Amino acid sequence: MELTATVTADAGPDEVEFRLVVRNESDDPVELTFGSGQTAEFVVSDDSETVWRWSDDRLFTQRVRRETLAPGESVVGEGAWTDPPSGTYTVEATLTATDRRPTASVAFAV
């Protein structure tokens, strides 16, 4: 089983939009289990210090859910950071499945 993760950061004048895509690269279906309605987490850092976390001050449904990814299929998580200060950052995006947590990161500037 192989899940690959990629993340993009699209910086606009008033917000940065993040998109995590996790793709099943194997020949077999993969079942993912999530402990809540949250699909992805986005953590922005400046050097090694966390400056913003997407899930802070958010509420998610509290129910176990399962998704099955067929070979070649993807699951997508999205989030946005509004009114970020100017600077150069790195976002680390993680799938929040309880059994598999692929991660990807990318640098971006605001």
C-alpha atoms as an extended CHARMM CRD file, in Angstrom:
* protein
*
       110  EXT
         1         1  MET       CA              0.0000000000        0.0000000000        0.0000000000  PROA      1               0.0000000000
         2         2  GLU       CA              1.3300000000        3.3660000000       -0.9400000000  PROA      2               0.0000000000
         3         3  LEU       CA             -0.3020000000        6.7230000000       -0.2850000000  PROA      3               0.0000000000
         4         4  THR       CA              1.3810000000        9.8150000000       -1.7000000000  PROA      4               0.0000000000
         5         5  ALA       CA              0.6650000000       13.2930000000       -0.3980000000  PROA      5               0.0000000000
         6         6  THR       CA              1.1130000000       16.6720000000       -2.0790000000  PROA      6               0.0000000000
         7         7  VAL       CA              0.1890000000       20.1060000000       -0.7850000000  PROA      7               0.0000000000
         8         8  THR       CA             -0.1870000000       23.4360000000       -2.5410000000  PROA      8               0.0000000000
         9         9  ALA       CA             -0.2950000000       26.9410000000       -1.0670000000  PROA      9               0.0000000000
        10        10  ASP       CA             -1.9850000000       29.5960000000       -3.2070000000  PROA      10              0.0000000000
        11        11  ALA       CA             -1.1790000000       32.9960000000       -1.6550000000  PROA      11              0.0000000000
        12        12  GLY       CA             -3.5500000000       35.8250000000       -2.5410000000  PROA      12              0.0000000000
        13        13  PRO       CA             -3.7020000000       39.3820000000       -1.2020000000  PROA      13              0.0000000000
        14        14  ASP       CA             -5.9230000000       38.5140000000        1.7950000000  PROA      14              0.0000000000
        15        15  GLU       CA             -5.5570000000       34.7790000000        2.3430000000  PROA      15              0.0000000000
        16        16  VAL       CA             -3.5650000000       31.6710000000        1.5730000000  PROA      16              0.0000000000
        17        17  GLU       CA             -5.5060000000       28.6520000000        0.3460000000  PROA      17              0.0000000000
        18        18  PHE       CA             -4.0930000000       25.2200000000        1.1170000000  PROA      18              0.0000000000
        19        19  ARG       CA             -4.9690000000       21.9750000000       -0.6360000000  PROA      19              0.0000000000
        20        20  LEU       CA             -3.7500000000       18.5270000000        0.4240000000  PROA      20              0.0000000000
        21        21  VAL       CA             -4.1990000000       15.6740000000       -2.0550000000  PROA      21              0.0000000000
        22        22  VAL       CA             -3.5200000000       12.1220000000       -0.8840000000  PROA      22              0.0000000000
        23        23  ARG       CA             -3.5540000000        9.5350000000       -3.6640000000  PROA      23              0.0000000000
        24        24  ASN       CA             -3.6640000000        5.7590000000       -3.4900000000  PROA      24              0.0000000000
        25        25  GLU       CA             -0.7480000000        4.6800000000       -5.7000000000  PROA      25              0.0000000000
        26        26  SER       CA             -1.1610000000        0.9730000000       -4.9610000000  PROA      26              0.0000000000
        27        27  ASP       CA             -3.0360000000       -1.7030000000       -6.8840000000  PROA      27              0.0000000000
        28        28  ASP       CA             -5.3400000000       -2.3800000000       -3.9240000000  PROA      28              0.0000000000
        29        29  PRO       CA             -8.0960000000       -0.3590000000       -2.2420000000  PROA      29              0.0000000000
        30        30  VAL       CA             -7.0870000000        1.4570000000        0.9530000000  PROA      30              0.0000000000
        31        31  GLU       CA             -9.5150000000        2.0670000000        3.7950000000  PROA      31              0.0000000000
        32        32  LEU       CA             -9.0320000000        5.2450000000        5.8040000000  PROA      32              0.0000000000
        33        33  THR       CA            -10.6220000000        5.8230000000        9.2040000000  PROA      33              0.0000000000
        34        34  PHE       CA            -11.1930000000        9.3420000000       10.5210000000  PROA      34              0.0000000000
        35        35  GLY       CA            -12.0910000000       10.0960000000       14.1270000000  PROA      35              0.0000000000
        36        36  SER       CA            -13.9380000000       13.3210000000       13.2540000000  PROA      36              0.0000000000
        37        37  GLY       CA            -15.1020000000       15.4670000000       10.3580000000  PROA      37              0.0000000000
        38        38  GLN       CA            -11.5870000000       16.8460000000        9.9470000000  PROA      38              0.0000000000
        39        39  THR       CA             -9.8040000000       15.4460000000        6.8690000000  PROA      39              0.0000000000
        40        40  ALA       CA             -6.5470000000       17.4330000000        6.9390000000  PROA      40              0.0000000000
        41        41  GLU       CA             -4.4440000000       19.5840000000        9.2490000000  PROA      41              0.0000000000
        42        42  PHE       CA             -2.3730000000       22.5180000000        8.0090000000  PROA      42              0.0000000000
        43        43  VAL       CA              0.4020000000       23.9050000000       10.2150000000  PROA      43              0.0000000000
        44        44  VAL       CA              2.3010000000       27.0150000000        9.1030000000  PROA      44              0.0000000000
        45        45  SER       CA              5.7420000000       27.7060000000       10.4970000000  PROA      45              0.0000000000
        46        46  ASP       CA              8.3090000000       30.4590000000       10.2310000000  PROA      46              0.0000000000
        47        47  ASP       CA             11.6390000000       28.6490000000       10.5520000000  PROA      47              0.0000000000
        48        48  SER       CA             10.8700000000       26.1590000000       13.3250000000  PROA      48              0.0000000000
        49        49  GLU       CA              8.1530000000       28.1190000000       15.1690000000  PROA      49              0.0000000000
        50        50  THR       CA              4.4600000000       27.4060000000       14.5360000000  PROA      50              0.0000000000
        51        51  VAL       CA              2.6500000000       30.6300000000       13.6240000000  PROA      51              0.0000000000
        52        52  TRP       CA             -0.7550000000       29.2690000000       12.5930000000  PROA      52              0.0000000000
        53        53  ARG       CA             -2.6890000000       26.0070000000       12.8250000000  PROA      53              0.0000000000
        54        54  TRP       CA             -5.8190000000       25.5280000000       10.7160000000  PROA      54              0.0000000000
        55        55  SER       CA             -7.7320000000       23.5220000000       13.3440000000  PROA      55              0.0000000000
        56        56  ASP       CA             -7.2950000000       26.0980000000       16.1300000000  PROA      56              0.0000000000
        57        57  ASP       CA            -10.6600000000       27.5440000000       17.1890000000  PROA      57              0.0000000000
        58        58  ARG       CA            -12.5830000000       25.1560000000       14.8980000000  PROA      58              0.0000000000
        59        59  LEU       CA            -15.1490000000       22.5350000000       15.7650000000  PROA      59              0.0000000000
        60        60  PHE       CA            -15.5120000000       19.2500000000       13.9030000000  PROA      60              0.0000000000
        61        61  THR       CA            -18.2220000000       16.6290000000       13.9260000000  PROA      61              0.0000000000
        62        62  GLN       CA            -17.3050000000       13.9260000000       16.3990000000  PROA      62              0.0000000000
        63        63  ARG       CA            -18.0660000000       10.6980000000       14.6130000000  PROA      63              0.0000000000
        64        64  VAL       CA            -15.9570000000        7.9310000000       13.1870000000  PROA      64              0.0000000000
        65        65  ARG       CA            -16.0940000000        7.8090000000        9.3990000000  PROA      65              0.0000000000
        66        66  ARG       CA            -14.4620000000        5.5770000000        6.8550000000  PROA      66              0.0000000000
        67        67  GLU       CA            -13.4450000000        6.2350000000        3.2720000000  PROA      67              0.0000000000
        68        68  THR       CA            -12.1610000000        3.6600000000        0.8170000000  PROA      68              0.0000000000
        69        69  LEU       CA             -9.7360000000        4.8640000000       -1.8420000000  PROA      69              0.0000000000
        70        70  ALA       CA             -9.7050000000        2.7060000000       -4.9510000000  PROA      70              0.0000000000
        71        71  PRO       CA             -6.3950000000        2.3840000000       -6.8180000000  PROA      71              0.0000000000
        72        72  GLY       CA             -5.5920000000        5.7770000000       -8.3550000000  PROA      72              0.0000000000
        73        73  GLU       CA             -8.2470000000        7.5690000000       -6.3020000000  PROA      73              0.0000000000
        74        74  SER       CA             -7.5520000000       10.5810000000       -4.0680000000  PROA      74              0.0000000000
        75        75  VAL       CA             -8.9150000000       12.2570000000       -0.9700000000  PROA      75              0.0000000000
        76        76  VAL       CA             -8.6420000000       16.0430000000       -0.7050000000  PROA      76              0.0000000000
        77        77  GLY       CA             -8.4690000000       18.3630000000        2.2970000000  PROA      77              0.0000000000
        78        78  GLU       CA             -8.6320000000       22.1530000000        2.0210000000  PROA      78              0.0000000000
        79        79  GLY       CA             -8.1300000000       25.0880000000        4.3620000000  PROA      79              0.0000000000
        80        80  ALA       CA             -7.4450000000       28.8130000000        4.2750000000  PROA      80              0.0000000000
        81        81  TRP       CA             -5.3850000000       31.2270000000        6.3820000000  PROA      81              0.0000000000
        82        82  THR       CA             -6.9600000000       34.6920000000        6.3300000000  PROA      82              0.0000000000
        83        83  ASP       CA             -5.0130000000       37.9270000000        6.8390000000  PROA      83              0.0000000000
        84        84  PRO       CA             -1.5430000000       36.3610000000        7.1460000000  PROA      84              0.0000000000
        85        85  PRO       CA              1.3480000000       38.7210000000        7.8900000000  PROA      85              0.0000000000
        86        86  SER       CA              3.9280000000       39.1810000000        5.1390000000  PROA      86              0.0000000000
        87        87  GLY       CA              6.7630000000       36.7150000000        5.2410000000  PROA      87              0.0000000000
        88        88  THR       CA              8.1530000000       33.4210000000        4.0320000000  PROA      88              0.0000000000
        89        89  TYR       CA              6.6330000000       30.3000000000        5.5520000000  PROA      89              0.0000000000
        90        90  THR       CA              6.3660000000       26.5380000000        5.2550000000  PROA      90              0.0000000000
        91        91  VAL       CA              3.0720000000       24.6880000000        5.5220000000  PROA      91              0.0000000000
        92        92  GLU       CA              3.0100000000       21.0700000000        6.6320000000  PROA      92              0.0000000000
        93        93  ALA       CA             -0.2030000000       19.2900000000        5.6930000000  PROA      93              0.0000000000
        94        94  THR       CA             -1.2090000000       15.9740000000        7.2280000000  PROA      94              0.0000000000
        95        95  LEU       CA             -4.1040000000       13.6400000000        6.4960000000  PROA      95              0.0000000000
        96        96  THR       CA             -5.9320000000       13.1640000000        9.8070000000  PROA      96              0.0000000000
        97        97  ALA       CA             -6.8650000000        9.5100000000        9.3270000000  PROA      97              0.0000000000
        98        98  THR       CA             -6.3040000000        7.5750000000       12.5300000000  PROA      98              0.0000000000
        99        99  ASP       CA             -4.4990000000        4.6970000000       10.8450000000  PROA      99              0.0000000000
       100       100  ARG       CA             -2.5040000000        6.4750000000        8.1240000000  PROA      100             0.0000000000
       101       101  ARG       CA             -1.0970000000        9.9980000000        8.3080000000  PROA      101             0.0000000000
       102       102  PRO       CA              0.7630000000       10.9120000000        5.1000000000  PROA      102             0.0000000000
       103       103  THR       CA              2.3360000000       14.3700000000        5.2240000000  PROA      103             0.0000000000
       104       104  ALA       CA              3.5930000000       16.8810000000        2.6780000000  PROA      104             0.0000000000
       105       105  SER       CA              5.0880000000       20.3550000000        2.9770000000  PROA      105             0.0000000000
       106       106  VAL       CA              5.7920000000       23.3330000000        0.7540000000  PROA      106             0.0000000000
       107       107  ALA       CA              7.3620000000       26.7670000000        1.2200000000  PROA      107             0.0000000000
       108       108  PHE       CA              5.4540000000       29.8910000000        0.2200000000  PROA      108             0.0000000000
       109       109  ALA       CA              5.6020000000       33.6690000000        0.5800000000  PROA      109             0.0000000000
       110       110  VAL       CA              2.9110000000       36.1960000000        1.4080000000  PROA      110             0.0000000000
